[in-house]
Amino acid sequence: MRLFSTTLLSLALLGTVPTACCSSTSSASNSCQGPDVTPTDPGSVQVTQLGAGELNAAGQKWPYQLLKLEVPGRAATYAQWFPPRKPGVSPTVLITKPYDGITWTGEAVDAKWASRGNGLHPDDSEPHHGPGSSPIAFTPTTPEIISGEAFIYLAHDFGVLAVFGRFYAGGDLQNDRDDMNAGMRFLAQTSSVDTTRIGVFGGSWGGYEALYAAADAPASVIPKVGVAVSPLSDFAQEVDYVSRVVPSRVSDPAMRTRYQQFFEPYFRRIFATTGGDPVTTPGADYSRWDAAHLLDKVQTPFLILHDDWDTLIPVEHTRALVSLAPHRYTPLYFQNAGPVNWNTLAPDHGPTLAANGTVLITLSVAHLIVKLGAAEQTLLIPHADGTVRTWLQGVRALQRQDRDVTDVAPRLLELTDPRVQMYEATVGSVQPGAAFVAAQVNAVWGTAFTDATIRAALESGLPTP
């Protein structure tokens, strides 16, 4: 359940390769010892700095710290922290990093996986691994790569905290949830953080982590805004989907096997927390791992982006979550034309989302920065030349099929915020967001809007096809 990150567009905006240096000196157990219930009070988190470095880019420097965060009774959490450079308090974005492999913790498990390198490997750091267990993918990262992803927020004088879930290191759902909670606790006790302007971002398994970071956030640091891409929001429904819905849709035995092998490592982690299949296992408890729990716990408004042909986390789960709290969860659906052929559609997060990956990044980053930026601040939003227009051409085609695309206009409207400047690195263009959006809409719908009229027009929705 992997997703691309914002690194690509951030580095395009950066225009240079960031450089950094760091060191590590510590180690800790990776055993999963979290409590049954994740407390939401700030509590205490012990912070140990394991290394430091700086992002050198665009003629400026942004220092960062490599941190070990320890909450009593839990396994250690690791994070890369870019403190705000401005005096006083600043907005901060927490980015969930469930899969990224890090080498600077001092733990043997990280050294083992680093020695294996990028690729598929046995999931043998997970306690319930055994004969027949599926391998998992390992993707190493570096402080430089994380710096590139953070740059778009750093350039706006935000702080950035990347929290590593380290899926490859084993553990269970509670362990990942504890990691995100440790990150939120760190923000709660960090004096340079504007606790009224915190954002959280994650995709897929990291989308689950983003939702639960908000659910468990101490009262003093409840995020102002969240973005979740293809998030896993209901684990009971996910187990039911893989175990019973997929077999009812997929008749090809080879494709069924692909699904089972892919999800086997996830099921081990889910069952380690919940006790087993919610339908067939007596006593299995999903009460803290479903949409109803999120409804009760999450106060943060979230933008959720989801492909309607997502075969890993079906879009029906997001539709159900939105229906429970439409005032809190705002969806943007990447829709596909035509019927789904389940026997040929590979297990992934959907073809339209993949084809519009840079658009997804543009819209996600814009949503966070517009919500967190200062009233008089220039907000620079990256985009890739031609991609927004191509996406909108697909949206217009959906309109002609009488599909509901009312969720698109609000996202374009956000780009017309008077503070927004759209930046495209490869052609070096910068233009006001309203002028950019007007040009895209006019090119696709044949309209004649201007930067002065596009906002009012979009408030009524998209033009007719």
VEXROSE-181835 format. One line per 5 residues: number of its first residue (from 1); their letters; for each residue x, y, z of C-alpha. Coordinates in pm, 1 decimal. Example, Ala and Ser with C-alpha at 12.3 -4.5 7.8 and 13.67 -1.06 7.14 Angstrom:
<recs>
1 = as = 1230.0:-450.0:780.0; 1367.0:-106.0:714.0
</recs>
This chain:
<recs>
1 = mrlfs = 0.0:0.0:0.0; 271.7:238.5:-105.0; 231.0:583.0:-253.8; 469.9:828.1:-412.9; 570.4:1122.2:-197.3
6 = ttlls = 591.6:1495.4:-255.4; 964.8:1461.5:-322.1; 940.7:1495.9:-699.6; 765.4:1830.0:-709.1; 953.4:1957.4:-407.0
11 = lallg = 1286.1:1891.1:-574.6; 1155.9:2048.4:-893.5; 1069.6:2358.3:-694.5; 1404.4:2338.9:-520.3; 1599.1:2336.3:-844.3
16 = tvpta = 1904.5:2187.4:-669.3; 2004.4:1868.8:-494.0; 1996.4:1918.9:-116.1; 2302.5:1828.5:84.6; 2314.5:1719.5:445.2
21 = ccsst = 2524.4:1551.3:709.1; 2428.6:1350.0:1014.8; 2554.2:1102.1:1273.1; 2391.5:840.4:1496.6; 2493.6:702.8:1833.1
26 = ssasn = 2206.4:516.8:1993.9; 2003.8:194.6:1984.5; 1680.1:64.1:2129.8; 1448.3:-232.1:2131.3; 1186.2:-256.1:1860.6
31 = scqgp = 952.4:-471.5:2065.8; 587.5:-372.6:2055.8; 487.2:-280.9:2409.8; 221.8:-15.0:2358.5; -72.9:19.4:2595.9
36 = dvtpt = -415.9:-108.5:2498.5; -547.6:245.0:2469.6; -346.1:530.3:2324.6; -375.3:823.2:2567.7; -450.5:1161.7:2419.5
41 = dpgsv = -306.7:1374.0:2699.0; 27.1:1536.5:2616.6; 205.9:1323.9:2875.7; 580.6:1318.4:2846.4; 808.1:1221.1:2562.7
46 = qvtql = 1181.4:1195.8:2614.1; 1371.7:1341.3:2320.8; 1723.0:1228.4:2231.7; 1904.6:1388.5:1940.8; 2093.5:1119.6:1749.2
51 = gagel = 2225.0:1337.1:1469.6; 2194.5:1669.0:1292.7; 2248.2:1826.1:955.4; 2117.0:2097.3:730.4; 1942.6:2133.2:399.5
56 = naagq = 2147.0:2358.7:172.3; 1931.2:2484.4:-112.0; 1831.2:2797.0:-300.5; 2111.5:2987.0:-129.4; 1971.3:2913.6:216.6
61 = kwpyq = 2016.1:2662.6:496.2; 1755.4:2476.4:698.2; 1887.9:2278.5:995.4; 1733.1:1947.6:1095.1; 1765.4:1701.1:1380.8
66 = llkle = 1742.0:1321.1:1383.9; 1543.4:1231.4:1694.0; 1458.6:936.7:1912.7; 1125.0:988.4:2087.1; 1046.5:773.0:2389.9
71 = vpgra = 714.5:746.3:2570.8; 722.7:528.6:2884.8; 609.7:171.6:2820.4; 646.2:189.3:2443.0; 902.2:111.4:2178.0
76 = atyaq = 1107.0:407.8:2059.2; 989.1:628.0:1773.2; 1223.8:797.6:1528.0; 1168.4:1127.8:1351.2; 1345.4:1391.4:1143.5
81 = wfppr = 1266.5:1740.4:1268.2; 1309.7:2068.2:1083.5; 1250.8:2338.9:1346.5; 1101.2:2664.9:1222.0; 1365.8:2926.0:1153.6
86 = kpgvs = 1154.7:3233.7:1234.0; 1139.1:3368.5:1587.5; 824.5:3292.8:1780.9; 588.8:3015.1:1672.7; 526.8:2879.0:1323.1
91 = ptvli = 293.6:2637.1:1142.7; 414.5:2278.2:1131.5; 336.7:1981.0:907.3; 367.3:1622.8:1033.1; 437.4:1378.8:748.4
96 = tkpyd = 378.4:1009.5:811.3; 650.1:781.1:674.5; 538.9:418.0:720.8; 784.0:242.8:489.2; 1097.8:453.9:457.1
101 = gitwt = 1409.0:268.0:569.8; 1641.3:471.2:792.6; 1996.4:383.2:898.2; 2077.1:632.4:1171.6; 1884.0:486.8:1468.9
106 = geavd = 2161.3:264.4:1601.0; 1916.6:-27.1:1613.6; 2024.4:-364.8:1477.3; 1698.8:-404.4:1286.1; 1769.8:-94.0:1077.8
111 = akwas = 2125.3:-203.2:1008.7; 1998.7:-544.6:894.7; 1750.0:-401.5:650.9; 1991.4:-139.3:523.8; 2236.8:-414.7:437.0
116 = rgngl = 1968.7:-585.4:228.6; 1907.9:-279.9:14.8; 1614.2:-175.9:-196.2; 1376.5:-454.3:-300.9; 1167.3:-745.9:-174.8
121 = hpdds = 1292.6:-932.6:132.6; 1156.6:-1178.1:390.3; 941.3:-1003.9:650.8; 1146.4:-1170.7:923.0; 1162.8:-882.7:1171.4
126 = ephhg = 788.2:-915.9:1227.9; 725.9:-1147.0:1526.9; 463.2:-1360.9:1352.1; 667.7:-1424.6:1038.5; 699.5:-1792.5:950.9
131 = pgssp = 681.7:-2052.3:672.7; 450.5:-1928.8:399.3; 479.6:-1562.8:496.2; 501.4:-1318.8:208.9; 799.3:-1085.9:160.5
136 = iaftp = 772.6:-709.8:190.8; 928.7:-424.7:-3.1; 1207.6:-222.6:156.0; 1284.5:128.7:35.9; 1583.9:299.2:196.1
141 = ttpei = 1575.7:672.1:244.7; 1823.2:934.3:359.9; 1798.5:1265.7:545.1; 1864.2:1430.4:208.3; 1558.7:1267.5:51.0
146 = isgea = 1337.6:1366.4:343.4; 1480.0:1718.0:319.3; 1373.9:1737.1:-43.3; 1021.1:1637.3:46.8; 1006.5:1886.3:332.3
151 = fiyla = 1138.8:2176.3:126.9; 805.7:2302.4:-4.5; 689.9:2360.3:354.6; 1025.0:2489.7:475.6; 1020.7:2749.9:199.1
156 = hdfgv = 704.6:2887.7:363.1; 872.7:2908.1:705.3; 688.4:2604.1:838.6; 837.0:2343.5:1066.3; 829.0:1983.8:940.9
161 = lavfg = 828.4:1660.1:1139.0; 868.5:1333.5:946.2; 770.2:1039.2:1169.2; 895.2:695.2:1066.4; 665.0:396.6:1121.0
166 = rfyag = 931.1:147.2:998.1; 690.8:-118.8:868.3; 989.3:-341.4:791.2; 1091.7:-349.0:1158.6; 784.8:-546.1:1265.8
171 = gdlqn = 527.2:-451.9:1524.5; 152.1:-415.8:1488.7; -118.6:-154.1:1442.7; -79.1:-20.4:1793.2; 293.6:25.1:1741.7
176 = drddm = 234.8:239.4:1431.7; -33.9:436.0:1612.0; 201.6:493.4:1903.8; 468.0:624.8:1665.9; 235.5:894.0:1533.9
181 = nagmr = 118.0:979.8:1884.6; 480.0:1023.3:1994.6; 525.2:1269.9:1710.4; 219.1:1466.7:1818.6; 339.5:1465.8:2179.3
186 = flaqt = 672.5:1605.1:2061.0; 493.3:1891.9:1885.3; 290.6:1955.7:2201.0; 605.0:2022.9:2402.7; 801.3:2213.0:2134.3
191 = ssvdt = 788.5:2586.1:2197.6; 844.6:2695.2:1835.3; 529.6:2519.3:1708.3; 213.8:2721.9:1652.2; -22.8:2468.6:1803.5
196 = trigv = -321.7:2627.6:1628.3; -168.4:2568.3:1283.3; -59.9:2205.4:1257.1; -117.8:1997.0:945.6; -79.4:1623.3:889.8
201 = fggsw = -23.8:1436.9:563.0; -7.3:1069.9:467.9; -104.3:822.9:197.7; -230.7:463.0:204.5; -91.2:297.9:521.2
206 = ggyea = 46.7:643.3:595.0; -306.8:773.7:542.4; -420.8:546.2:824.4; -135.9:687.0:1033.5; -241.9:1042.8:949.3
211 = lyaaa = -603.3:980.2:1051.4; -498.3:819.4:1377.4; -237.3:1086.2:1448.7; -528.8:1328.8:1447.4; -753.6:1090.8:1642.2
216 = dapas = -499.5:1053.7:1923.1; -363.9:1408.3:1919.6; -327.0:1573.1:2259.2; -589.8:1841.1:2308.0; -328.4:2114.7:2280.5
221 = vipkv = -211.3:2008.7:1932.6; -519.0:1890.5:1746.3; -425.7:1944.9:1380.0; -601.3:2226.8:1200.5; -602.1:2037.6:871.1
226 = gvavs = -520.9:1693.7:735.8; -473.7:1534.0:395.2; -506.5:1158.3:350.9; -454.1:987.9:15.0; -621.4:647.7:-31.4
231 = plsdf = -628.5:597.9:345.5; -704.9:275.2:525.3; -979.7:399.0:756.7; -1163.7:82.1:863.4; -963.5:-232.1:936.9
236 = aqevd = -1266.1:-456.0:988.7; -1396.0:-361.3:645.5; -1050.2:-404.1:493.7; -1017.8:-759.6:624.3; -1367.4:-836.3:497.2
241 = yvsrv = -1279.3:-684.0:159.1; -968.6:-895.0:109.1; -1112.0:-1213.3:259.0; -1459.9:-1213.7:108.0; -1522.2:-929.6:-140.5
246 = vpsrv = -1213.3:-984.4:-356.0; -1286.1:-1358.1:-402.2; -1641.6:-1267.9:-506.4; -1512.5:-1026.5:-771.9; -1194.0:-1193.4:-892.7
251 = sdpam = -1236.9:-1529.2:-1065.0; -881.2:-1567.8:-1193.4; -691.8:-1794.1:-946.8; -356.6:-1628.7:-1017.2; -496.9:-1282.6:-944.1
256 = rtryq = -659.5:-1407.8:-624.3; -321.9:-1541.1:-515.7; -162.1:-1202.6:-582.7; -408.0:-1037.3:-347.6; -357.8:-1293.4:-73.5
261 = qffep = 20.9:-1275.8:-94.9; 21.8:-897.3:-97.8; -200.7:-859.9:207.8; -54.4:-1143.1:416.2; 207.6:-921.4:590.3
266 = yfrri = -60.1:-661.0:664.2; -297.1:-919.7:807.6; -27.6:-1043.1:1046.1; 9.3:-692.5:1184.8; -366.6:-632.4:1197.7
271 = fattg = -443.6:-962.3:1370.1; -161.9:-909.9:1622.5; -360.6:-610.8:1751.3; -723.0:-710.8:1696.4; -705.2:-1083.6:1764.4
276 = gdpvt = -806.4:-1210.7:1421.5; -1067.4:-1196.8:1147.8; -1366.4:-986.8:1263.9; -1614.2:-1242.9:1124.3; -1455.4:-1580.4:1195.7
281 = tpgad = -1249.7:-1520.9:1512.1; -1440.3:-1514.7:1843.3; -1330.1:-1223.9:2057.5; -1162.9:-1027.0:1776.3; -1188.3:-659.5:1868.7
286 = ysrwd = -1194.6:-385.8:1604.2; -1365.8:-124.9:1821.6; -1064.9:108.6:1804.8; -990.2:40.3:1439.8; -1298.7:127.0:1240.1
291 = aahll = -1479.4:426.0:1091.8; -1706.2:460.0:1394.2; -1401.5:505.8:1616.3; -1265.3:776.2:1386.7; -1604.1:947.4:1388.4
296 = dkvqt = -1586.5:965.3:1765.9; -1221.2:1068.4:1790.3; -1117.7:1282.8:1492.5; -1182.9:1655.0:1521.8; -951.0:1758.3:1238.4
301 = pflil = -1105.5:1834.7:896.6; -950.4:1610.7:631.1; -926.9:1626.5:255.0; -933.8:1265.8:131.3; -823.8:1184.2:-223.2
306 = hddwd = -916.9:840.4:-357.5; -930.6:659.1:-692.6; -1260.9:480.9:-756.2; -1069.8:184.1:-902.8; -845.1:145.0:-598.4
311 = tlipv = -812.5:-231.7:-553.4; -604.2:-217.2:-234.5; -827.3:7.2:-23.3; -1163.5:27.3:-199.5; -1315.8:368.7:-247.6
316 = ehtra = -1633.6:243.6:-76.6; -1449.3:272.9:254.5; -1385.8:644.0:200.0; -1742.1:698.4:80.0; -1867.8:536.2:400.7
321 = lvsla = -1636.9:749.0:615.3; -1747.0:1067.4:438.5; -2113.2:974.8:479.6; -2064.1:948.8:856.3; -1919.1:1300.0:886.7
326 = phryt = -1943.2:1505.5:565.2; -1864.9:1818.2:766.8; -1527.4:1670.4:862.0; -1419.0:1462.8:561.5; -1407.0:1629.5:220.2
331 = plyfq = -1347.1:1386.9:-67.7; -1192.2:1427.0:-409.3; -1252.1:1118.1:-620.3; -1025.6:1034.3:-912.5; -1281.9:864.3:-1134.2
336 = nagpv = -1232.6:618.0:-1417.0; -1449.8:577.0:-1723.6; -1603.5:240.1:-1805.0; -1653.8:-76.0:-1600.0; -1384.4:-244.7:-1391.6
341 = nwntl = -1237.0:-576.4:-1505.6; -1128.0:-721.0:-1173.2; -935.0:-1005.2:-1332.7; -701.1:-770.1:-1517.9; -683.5:-470.6:-1283.4
346 = apdhg = -369.4:-512.6:-1075.2; -373.4:-462.8:-697.2; -282.9:-95.4:-662.8; -428.4:243.1:-572.8; -591.8:302.5:-909.1
351 = ptlaa = -494.1:406.5:-1261.7; -638.7:756.8:-1265.5; -469.4:852.3:-940.9; -140.2:712.6:-1072.0; -174.2:896.2:-1402.4
356 = ngtvl = -241.7:1222.3:-1218.1; 17.3:1180.5:-944.8; 166.0:1527.8:-981.3; -182.3:1682.0:-977.5; -254.7:1494.6:-655.8
361 = itlsv = 59.7:1642.6:-503.7; -28.4:1992.7:-622.5; -376.5:1974.0:-471.6; -260.0:1813.2:-146.6; 20.9:2062.6:-88.8
366 = ahliv = -209.2:2352.3:-178.2; -473.9:2238.7:68.1; -223.6:2223.1:353.1; -41.3:2544.5:274.1; -355.3:2750.3:208.9
371 = klgaa = -505.3:2636.3:540.7; -184.5:2691.4:739.2; -30.8:2995.3:571.8; -48.3:3345.6:713.2; -311.2:3591.9:594.9
376 = eqtll = -67.2:3812.3:402.7; 182.3:3542.6:303.7; 267.8:3455.9:-56.5; 196.6:3085.9:-104.1; 402.3:2914.1:-372.8
381 = iphad = 229.7:2600.7:-507.3; 429.9:2367.2:-735.4; 280.8:2204.0:-1043.6; 405.8:2021.9:-1351.4; 339.1:2184.9:-1686.8
386 = gtvrt = 26.3:2055.6:-1859.6; -77.1:1807.6:-1589.5; -365.8:2004.4:-1440.9; -508.5:2063.3:-1787.6; -484.6:1693.7:-1875.5
391 = wlqgv = -662.9:1599.7:-1552.9; -938.9:1852.2:-1620.8; -986.5:1713.2:-1971.4; -1064.7:1381.7:-1807.4; -1303.2:1554.1:-1568.2
396 = ralqr = -1488.8:1712.8:-1860.3; -1519.6:1372.1:-2025.1; -1678.3:1242.9:-1704.2; -1921.3:1534.0:-1709.0; -2035.1:1420.9:-2054.3
401 = qdrdv = -2115.1:1083.0:-1903.3; -2331.4:1257.3:-1641.1; -2088.0:1161.2:-1366.3; -2083.4:1361.9:-1044.7; -1772.3:1582.2:-1046.9
406 = tdvap = -1890.4:1845.8:-802.0; -1589.5:1772.4:-581.4; -1347.8:1923.9:-837.7; -1449.2:2291.9:-833.1; -1362.7:2343.4:-463.0
411 = rllel = -1009.6:2219.4:-526.7; -963.3:2461.3:-816.7; -1116.9:2737.3:-610.1; -850.8:2679.1:-347.5; -581.1:2746.2:-608.9
416 = tdprv = -738.2:3086.0:-682.1; -673.2:3208.7:-329.2; -527.1:3561.8:-368.0; -213.8:3451.6:-182.4; -135.6:3166.5:-424.1
421 = qmyea = 135.3:3179.3:-687.7; 167.5:2871.9:-910.4; 526.5:2770.1:-982.9; 647.6:2539.9:-1261.1; 1018.6:2464.2:-1241.9
426 = tvgsv = 1090.1:2315.2:-1585.6; 965.7:2622.2:-1772.3; 1041.2:2860.5:-1486.5; 696.8:3017.7:-1479.5; 530.5:3189.9:-1185.1
431 = qpgaa = 178.9:3326.5:-1210.4; -108.7:3409.3:-979.9; -323.7:3109.4:-896.7; -640.6:3275.1:-1029.8; -479.2:3343.0:-1367.9
436 = fvaaq = -344.7:2987.6:-1383.5; -681.5:2829.3:-1304.8; -865.9:3056.5:-1547.0; -627.4:2953.7:-1825.6; -676.9:2582.7:-1754.4
441 = vnavw = -1055.7:2608.2:-1734.2; -1076.1:2820.3:-2049.3; -859.0:2576.9:-2243.7; -1070.6:2276.3:-2144.2; -1423.8:2421.7:-2146.0
446 = gtaft = -1380.7:2695.3:-2406.2; -1480.0:2968.2:-2160.0; -1342.4:3319.9:-2129.3; -1287.7:3365.8:-1758.1; -1022.3:3600.6:-1624.0
451 = datir = -832.3:3608.0:-1299.7; -1093.4:3857.7:-1178.0; -1395.3:3637.9:-1263.0; -1280.3:3278.7:-1214.8; -1340.1:3262.6:-838.9
456 = aales = -1703.8:3369.6:-865.2; -1755.8:3127.4:-1152.9; -1612.7:2828.7:-964.1; -1824.2:2906.1:-659.1; -2115.5:2791.2:-874.3
461 = glptp = -1928.6:2481.3:-990.9; -1755.1:2375.6:-1311.8; -1874.8:2501.0:-1650.8; -2113.5:2275.0:-1835.6; -1943.1:2041.6:-2086.6
</recs>
